[in-house]
Amino acid sequence: MAELIKSEWERLWLKKSTWLCFSAIPFMVYAAISYYTKKNMVISQTSPEYTNFLNFPVAALQEQLISAVNVFLILFVVLSITEEYRSGQLRMVMIRRYNIREILSAKYIVILTAMFLFLLCYFIFSFIEGYIFLPKNNTTRFFFREDIFLAKDAVIYCLKYYLLAFATMIAVASMCIFVSLISRSTTVAVGANIAIVLFLAMGTEIVKIFAQILGCAPPAKIMFSSIIHIQYKGIYFLLSGSKLNLWIMFIILVYTAVFSMFSYLYLRRKDSFM
């Protein structure tokens, strides 16, 4: 299995798209800096919305996580699974002693490892570029927290945020892998995955609209049933000690477990076909 994982890791880095995704990190970070620099001009420094180099890694990831980072994850999944699965390239690997479930498990591990490395690079560039271009305050604040963070505590908070972000990406990856397996082409897989992500993102907005019409607050558990909404706001709630913590963690586990099981059952049924 270790040899198979090593082989899949090498195959991933032979793709130009992988290098392009990682090369985009410094530019994504700088684009976020430009946005928050302008935003800082009209925000008080005591507001959690005010961005300095200490809270910038979190601010920079929050918006990109539900958009660009998810798109990169979808590309990794589709190019590693759908393209090779539907083109017959996996049959060449299966000539060796591995079955389809072992191959897909190795791909799953490699994709998640690549995304972990992506987040690590994003975290490092966020701190470096944030330190260069943003205010160098000694303290900072984060959403849904009343306390003021010193530098050391802010770094720890950012690390926790990125680890929880990675947990949500495992859930999204599990969903995307299943969708990519059942898709008949790379184009269909990309379109279907992006459509599902958009639906999960827009669904919470629709719930908000109906709640406003009815004159009530949107049900929190329904809102946080969307893994995309968890990526957007749920991580802040997890780090604030919210009463919704158990529900949010439950939903992350459900996405991961359910779609992993669907993929396993699908591959088990398709083994004879492959």
C-alpha positions as CSV (number, residue, x, y, z in Angstrom):
1,M,0.0,0.0,0.0
2,A,2.9,2.4,0.8
3,E,4.3,1.8,-2.7
4,L,0.8,2.6,-4.2
5,I,0.5,5.8,-2.2
6,K,4.0,6.8,-3.3
7,S,3.1,6.1,-6.9
8,E,-0.1,8.1,-6.7
9,W,1.8,11.0,-5.1
10,E,4.3,11.1,-8.0
11,R,1.4,10.9,-10.5
12,L,-0.3,13.9,-8.8
13,W,2.8,16.0,-9.1
14,L,3.3,15.1,-12.8
15,K,0.1,17.1,-13.5
16,K,0.6,20.7,-14.5
17,S,-2.6,21.6,-12.7
18,T,-1.1,20.7,-9.3
19,W,1.8,23.0,-9.8
20,L,-0.5,25.8,-11.1
21,C,-2.7,25.5,-8.0
22,F,0.3,25.8,-5.6
23,S,1.8,28.6,-7.7
24,A,-1.4,30.6,-7.3
25,I,-1.1,30.8,-3.5
26,P,1.1,34.0,-3.2
27,F,-1.2,35.8,-5.7
28,M,-4.4,34.7,-3.8
29,V,-2.9,35.9,-0.6
30,Y,-1.8,39.2,-2.1
31,A,-5.3,39.7,-3.6
32,A,-6.8,39.2,-0.1
33,I,-4.3,41.8,1.3
34,S,-5.4,44.3,-1.2
35,Y,-9.0,43.8,-0.3
36,Y,-8.5,44.0,3.5
37,T,-6.2,47.0,3.2
38,K,-9.0,49.0,1.6
39,K,-11.6,47.6,4.1
40,N,-9.4,48.7,7.0
41,M,-9.7,52.3,6.0
42,V,-13.4,52.4,7.1
43,I,-13.2,50.1,10.1
44,S,-12.2,50.8,13.7
45,Q,-9.0,49.1,14.9
46,T,-11.0,47.7,17.9
47,S,-13.4,45.8,15.6
48,P,-12.8,42.1,14.9
49,E,-13.3,43.0,11.2
50,Y,-10.1,45.1,11.3
51,T,-7.3,43.0,9.8
52,N,-3.7,43.0,10.9
53,F,-1.0,40.5,10.3
54,L,-2.0,38.4,13.3
55,N,-5.6,37.7,12.3
56,F,-5.0,37.9,8.5
57,P,-4.3,34.2,8.0
58,V,-7.8,33.4,9.2
59,A,-9.4,36.3,7.3
60,A,-7.6,35.4,4.1
61,L,-8.7,31.8,4.3
62,Q,-12.3,32.3,5.2
63,E,-13.4,33.7,1.8
64,Q,-11.0,31.6,-0.2
65,L,-12.0,28.3,1.5
66,I,-15.5,28.3,0.2
67,S,-14.5,29.4,-3.3
68,A,-11.0,29.0,-4.7
69,V,-9.8,26.3,-2.3
70,N,-12.9,24.1,-2.9
71,V,-12.4,24.6,-6.6
72,F,-8.8,23.4,-6.3
73,L,-9.9,20.4,-4.3
74,I,-12.5,19.5,-6.9
75,L,-9.8,19.7,-9.6
76,F,-7.5,17.4,-7.7
77,V,-10.3,14.9,-7.2
78,V,-11.6,15.0,-10.7
79,L,-8.3,14.8,-12.5
80,S,-7.0,12.1,-10.2
81,I,-10.2,10.0,-10.2
82,T,-12.8,10.7,-12.9
83,E,-10.3,11.2,-15.7
84,E,-8.3,8.1,-14.9
85,Y,-11.4,6.0,-13.9
86,R,-13.4,6.8,-17.1
87,S,-10.4,6.8,-19.5
88,G,-9.3,3.3,-18.4
89,Q,-6.0,4.4,-17.0
90,L,-6.8,2.7,-13.7
91,R,-6.8,-0.7,-15.5
92,M,-3.1,-0.3,-16.0
93,V,-2.6,0.0,-12.3
94,M,-4.9,-2.9,-11.6
95,I,-2.7,-5.2,-13.7
96,R,-0.5,-5.2,-10.6
97,R,-1.8,-6.8,-7.3
98,Y,-4.0,-3.9,-6.3
99,N,-7.8,-3.8,-6.5
100,I,-9.9,-0.7,-7.3
101,R,-10.8,0.0,-3.7
102,E,-7.1,0.0,-2.7
103,I,-6.3,2.3,-5.6
104,L,-9.1,4.8,-4.7
105,S,-8.1,4.7,-1.0
106,A,-4.5,5.6,-2.0
107,K,-5.8,8.5,-4.2
108,Y,-8.0,9.7,-1.3
109,I,-5.0,9.8,1.0
110,V,-2.8,11.5,-1.6
111,I,-5.5,14.2,-2.4
112,L,-5.9,15.0,1.3
113,T,-2.2,15.1,1.9
114,A,-1.8,17.5,-1.1
115,M,-4.6,19.7,0.3
116,F,-3.0,19.7,3.8
117,L,0.3,20.8,2.2
118,F,-1.7,23.5,0.3
119,L,-3.2,24.8,3.5
120,L,0.2,24.8,5.2
121,C,1.7,26.8,2.3
122,Y,-1.2,29.2,2.4
123,F,-0.8,29.6,6.1
124,I,2.9,30.4,5.8
125,F,2.4,32.9,2.9
126,S,-0.4,34.6,4.8
127,F,1.8,35.3,7.7
128,I,4.8,36.4,5.6
129,E,2.9,38.7,3.3
130,G,0.6,39.9,6.1
131,Y,3.6,40.9,8.1
132,I,5.1,42.8,5.1
133,F,2.0,44.6,4.0
134,L,-0.5,44.8,6.9
135,P,-0.4,46.7,10.3
136,K,1.9,45.1,12.8
137,N,-0.3,45.4,15.9
138,N,0.7,43.5,19.1
139,T,-2.9,42.3,19.7
140,T,-5.9,41.3,17.6
141,R,-9.5,40.1,17.8
142,F,-11.5,37.4,16.1
143,F,-15.2,37.0,15.3
144,F,-17.5,35.7,18.1
145,R,-14.8,36.2,20.7
146,E,-14.8,39.0,23.2
147,D,-11.2,38.5,24.4
148,I,-8.2,40.2,22.9
149,F,-5.5,38.0,21.6
150,L,-1.8,38.5,22.1
151,A,0.6,37.4,19.3
152,K,1.2,33.9,20.7
153,D,-2.5,33.2,21.3
154,A,-3.4,34.6,17.9
155,V,-1.0,32.2,16.2
156,I,-2.4,29.2,18.1
157,Y,-6.0,30.3,17.2
158,C,-5.0,30.5,13.5
159,L,-3.5,27.0,13.6
160,K,-6.6,25.7,15.2
161,Y,-8.7,27.4,12.5
162,Y,-6.6,25.8,9.7
163,L,-6.9,22.4,11.3
164,L,-10.6,22.7,11.5
165,A,-10.7,24.0,7.9
166,F,-8.8,20.8,6.9
167,A,-11.5,18.7,8.7
168,T,-14.2,20.4,6.6
169,M,-12.1,19.7,3.5
170,I,-12.0,16.0,4.3
171,A,-15.8,16.1,4.3
172,V,-16.0,18.0,1.0
173,A,-13.4,15.7,-0.5
174,S,-15.5,12.6,0.5
175,M,-18.5,14.1,-1.2
176,C,-16.6,15.1,-4.3
177,I,-15.0,11.7,-4.7
178,F,-18.4,10.0,-4.7
179,V,-19.8,12.5,-7.3
180,S,-16.7,12.1,-9.4
181,L,-16.9,8.3,-9.4
182,I,-20.5,8.3,-10.6
183,S,-19.9,11.0,-13.2
184,R,-19.5,9.9,-16.8
185,S,-16.9,12.4,-17.8
186,T,-14.4,14.9,-16.4
187,T,-16.6,17.8,-17.6
188,V,-19.7,16.4,-15.9
189,A,-17.7,15.7,-12.7
190,V,-16.4,19.3,-12.5
191,G,-19.8,20.8,-13.3
192,A,-21.7,18.5,-10.8
193,N,-19.3,19.1,-8.0
194,I,-19.3,22.9,-8.4
195,A,-23.1,22.9,-8.7
196,I,-23.4,21.0,-5.4
197,V,-21.0,23.4,-3.7
198,L,-23.0,26.4,-5.0
199,F,-26.3,24.7,-4.0
200,L,-25.0,24.2,-0.4
201,A,-23.8,27.8,-0.3
202,M,-27.0,29.3,-1.8
203,G,-29.3,27.0,0.2
204,T,-28.4,28.8,3.5
205,E,-29.1,32.2,1.9
206,I,-32.6,30.9,0.8
207,V,-33.2,29.8,4.4
208,K,-32.3,33.3,5.6
209,I,-34.7,34.9,3.1
210,F,-37.6,32.7,4.2
211,A,-36.8,33.4,7.8
212,Q,-36.8,37.1,7.2
213,I,-40.2,36.9,5.5
214,L,-41.6,34.9,8.4
215,G,-40.0,37.4,10.8
216,C,-37.8,34.9,12.7
217,A,-34.2,33.9,13.0
218,P,-33.0,31.2,10.6
219,P,-32.8,27.8,12.4
220,A,-29.1,27.4,13.4
221,K,-29.1,23.6,12.9
222,I,-30.5,23.9,9.4
223,M,-28.0,26.5,8.5
224,F,-25.1,24.4,9.8
225,S,-26.3,21.3,8.0
226,S,-24.5,22.7,5.0
227,I,-20.8,21.9,5.0
228,I,-20.1,25.0,3.0
229,H,-21.8,27.2,5.6
230,I,-19.7,25.4,8.2
231,Q,-16.6,26.4,6.2
232,Y,-17.8,30.0,6.1
233,K,-18.9,30.5,9.7
234,G,-19.0,27.2,11.5
235,I,-15.3,27.2,12.2
236,Y,-15.6,30.5,14.1
237,F,-18.4,28.9,16.1
238,L,-16.3,25.9,16.9
239,L,-13.5,28.1,18.2
240,S,-15.9,30.3,20.3
241,G,-17.2,27.5,22.4
242,S,-20.7,27.7,20.9
243,K,-23.5,25.4,22.0
244,L,-23.6,24.3,18.4
245,N,-20.2,22.7,18.5
246,L,-21.4,19.1,18.8
247,W,-23.9,19.6,16.0
248,I,-21.3,21.1,13.7
249,M,-18.8,18.3,14.4
250,F,-21.6,15.7,13.9
251,I,-22.4,17.2,10.5
252,I,-18.7,17.1,9.4
253,L,-18.5,13.4,10.4
254,V,-21.8,12.6,8.7
255,Y,-20.6,14.1,5.3
256,T,-17.3,12.2,5.6
257,A,-18.8,8.9,6.7
258,V,-21.9,8.8,4.5
259,F,-20.1,9.7,1.2
260,S,-17.2,7.5,2.0
261,M,-19.6,4.6,2.5
262,F,-21.4,5.5,-0.8
263,S,-18.1,5.4,-2.6
264,Y,-17.2,2.1,-1.1
265,L,-20.5,0.5,-2.0
266,Y,-20.3,1.9,-5.5
267,L,-16.8,0.6,-6.1
268,R,-17.7,-2.8,-4.6
269,R,-20.5,-3.1,-7.1
270,K,-18.3,-2.0,-10.0
271,D,-15.3,-4.2,-9.1
272,S,-16.4,-6.9,-11.6
273,F,-16.9,-4.3,-14.3
274,M,-13.4,-2.9,-13.9
